[in-house]
Structures are given as structure tokens and as C-alpha cells.
């Protein structure tokens, strides 16, 4: 490094710490105006064939509403994914343009972005960078960390606040991250400010979601925002890890981008980059909860073989084993990170509460927890009712009730199920999972984001004792036409607000599905997100064996799954229980 270059860097006090974090101070230094921009390039994790890096750019010229950073590599480095910037590469030349949410860069302001890349041989820091065509001063950041971590072994975070062991319940005594992107949409709705401060899940439902899309920030940006919210206390961040090959084989609205055989792509382009980011010591003080692959493993029990609900797609996924392999791989990679808490999806009572589904589901969950090098110690618990509508607790009847000698189980609504609500199902499933081989300390999460079923239609007491059906239908809170209906349900409301340790065996009630985000479109909509059209989201659909050939009960005019659905959000607030 030349003496003049060293002096300029010293005047800026741009220091790379041992953790790889660059700090820029002394904004009032008179020499700063002579330096139009500075760049700190930090290799955070490095292994034999790849690395992750962070780039921090400080703008010392006029304020910008957009920005573009460029550099070139001297070696064969190839960027495979990035976050907080739109990164492209042509040969050795790299361009990083701002995302829609971080284009503003004032005088003296800084912006950071990062990426994962492959390489062989040497991995030299680029010699020069430009910001909007102007050459910047460069600092190499601190080079290679002493505990690099790899996509095969994410390493052990060593930053301040690193938990040496996992706590029993990550939600206990902790705040939970409020997603600024969802919060802004909720607050923009009339009356939405009543709930816009509630924590919701971050859905990593395609590879692009890791780095961020036009509709939301990437994983690193969320984690950085969580650190800002955290303060001196504990903070939970909730992630939905959801991109299996052949995803959700019994539905079309939530189909994914990966084909049934693309297990290697799932591992290397989805799970590995997530693990590399979560293993960054910068985030070691966060408690990161992952809801692992919803609507996957139970399909192998209920929608395969000779079952009347079987589909060819689910038969394929059972035959090739990629659901089991994918979940096992995710559990192994994410479970190796000390501050990550894996909760595997376990359906809901209206799907798996029958005798021929309940035990076999516990078995397939255990099989996945021991696949691809994972063990039951990589599973902290399970989550039920994710993105579903099953009532938390039916107070007006129980599974043991009978009317004129006919048990509630024989009613058309219950239809021989062993459970009538989500709380009883989750508690019983926990016991079944422990007896199957999972650790006695596992906890359960229940998604209560849309199962309130309040409003004027909420029953105030039991139904008439005329028959078992009038008794059940007159008293049940869940007003769906059929318990198998799952898409944008008419009449639903916000449920219990997120809270820690609300009942025995339950770690938390959570809003893992962000209220107001659609389950699927009411009609076919062309898209580049791999999402198909499922007739269960069509309000005119008359059903199939999975919903007893009933009407779908879906709201009209719904957008693609995950997109904002204002009419649904308004209904959820109107029918909230407890009321807002």
C-alpha cells in the first residue's frame, strides 16, 4: 500500500476488525471532500472453492438517488449469489447496482452489500472500485477470517453475544423481529396501524429471495434490520425455508421453481447460501428460528399410493426421496449453526389428525430428521397450522362429546378425526414425536395469523342438540365450508397475537404467514415465480376428494401467492379474535 493511500485511509479511520466488520468514523475530517468515495472490501468466510464477501461504499460527493459500483477481478472469481444489490458479472468485470429500497446514498452516507462466489487458486482483493464511474479509495477489509466456515461446515460464530448453547425456548424473554416491508404495507391499510407492529415470518421461497427482490429486501438486509431493532435485549428472527424440489406436490398455487430432480440445486444454490449468511458472526447474537419446508413431508403420507387424494407429483417425490433428502440436508446445515433453531413443519389437525395419518407422519418426520447426515439434535421443535386457518381452540364442543348417542367424531365436520382444534393436535403430536424418537425437550409453534374466526359469525355457545351435526356446526368457530379448504378463506380473522409459552409444550403462538399475503391467485396469472393456478383458490370451484368435493370458500380477485391482498387483510382485521 502506498504511503499516500495509507494516509488517506487513516484519515478516514476505516478499520477492519477481526470479525470482518468495517467501521468508518471521523466524518468531519477536512480531507474527506478530496476523496469522492471509499470502499471497504471484506472477505468474511473462505473455503477451498468459494468465499463470501461484504462491500461497504461511503459516498463523499453529492447525494445520490441511485448508485452503481464496479470492479474487476484479477483471478477466476465468479459470483454466484448476492444480497442488498443487483449484481451482474461479465468475464472478470462485476457491476453492483442498488436495490429499490437502498438507492438513496447521501453525502457521508454508506451502503453495504455482499455476495457468495467461487474461485480456485488465489483470491486477491480487487485493485480498484468505481462509484458511478468515479474511482474510489480502497481498503481490503481484513482479509480472510480465522474461522472461515464453508457451505459444508458453516463454522462457529465467534462474535460478541454468541450463545454457547441453545436456550430451551428461543421466544422466552425475547422480542421478535418486525419485518419493515410487511409493516409498511399493513400500516398503509385503513386501520392497519393496529397490527403493523406485529412480528411475522420472512419467506425464503425462492433462490432470489435470499438476495432480495423488487418486492422485498434480502436475508442479510433483514438480519441487519433485526440487529438495529434488537437493542441490548434478545431478538428472534423468523424465517420460512421453503423451496424444495417439486414443492407442495398436492397444490399448484404454491408450486416452486425447482423441478422434482433438482436436489443438488436446492442444496448448493438455496440452503448453502442461507447457511453461509446465518453463520456470519455478525448475526450470532440473534436467535434465528427457521420453519423448515411447509407442506412437504406430510404429502408423502396422505397424497401418495392408493389414497383417493394421491397425485402423480406426490408419488414422484416419494419415489425419488428428494423431500426427505432436502429436509435432512437443511436440518443438518442450519442445525450446525449455534444460534439457529429449526422447527419442522407438521401440517395441521384438519390434515393429519386421523389415525392413519397421525403416526405415519411422525415416522416420516423422524426419517427426514436422520437423513443426509442430520440427527434429531438438529430439530428444536415443530410448527403446525402454517399459513392455514384451523381454529386454535374450539370451546363449544370436544372430541368426547356425543348427541343422542352419536359421538362428535361422527359429525360431517369432524369426520372421525381425533382432534377438533389446533392446540389439542399440536400437544398430542408433540407426545407422539417424542415417543417416535425425538428429544423430550422439543417445543411446538402454532401459526395463529389467520385462525381467529371472530366477527358477527362467531358462535357464542354450543349448537342445538337436535343432531350431532347441528351441535357441531352451530358451535364451531372455524366457519370454513370444509376443513380441507386452505386458500384465501372467506370469513377468516386474525388470531391470537404472537406470544411466548402460551400453553404446555407450546414455545409460541406466531404469525409465520404474514396476514394480507395471498395464498394463491383466483385465476391463472402469468409469472416468473414458478407459481401455478390452483382451482382451490377459485371461488367458483366445486372441489375434489381433498375437500370432500365442497366449494372452495376462497375470496375472489386474489393475486399470486405471497403478493399483497388488501381485501383479505381488511377482512382479517374485521374478524380478528381476540378483537382489535
JOZI-V236170 format. One record per helix or strand. SS is the DSSP state (helix for helix, strand for strand). FROM is the first residue (numbers start at 1). TO is the last residue. Records with the same first field share a line. If there is no record, write none. Layout:
SS=FROM-TO + FROM-TO
//
This chain:
helix=3-12 + 30-34 + 180-188 + 192-194 + 207-211 + 219-230 + 263-278 + 281-283 + 299-302 + 312-320 + 322-335 + 349-352 + 355-369 + 376-378 + 408-410 + 422-436 + 468-475 + 535-537 + 545-547 + 566-574
strand=15-16 + 22-23 + 37-46 + 50-59 + 64-64 + 68-72 + 78-83 + 86-90 + 93-97 + 105-105 + 110-118 + 129-131 + 134-135 + 137-139 + 174-176 + 202-204 + 212-213 + 216-217 + 234-241 + 287-292 + 340-345 + 381-384 + 402-403 + 406-407 + 443-447 + 489-489 + 499-503 + 506-510 + 517-517 + 554-554 + 564-564
//
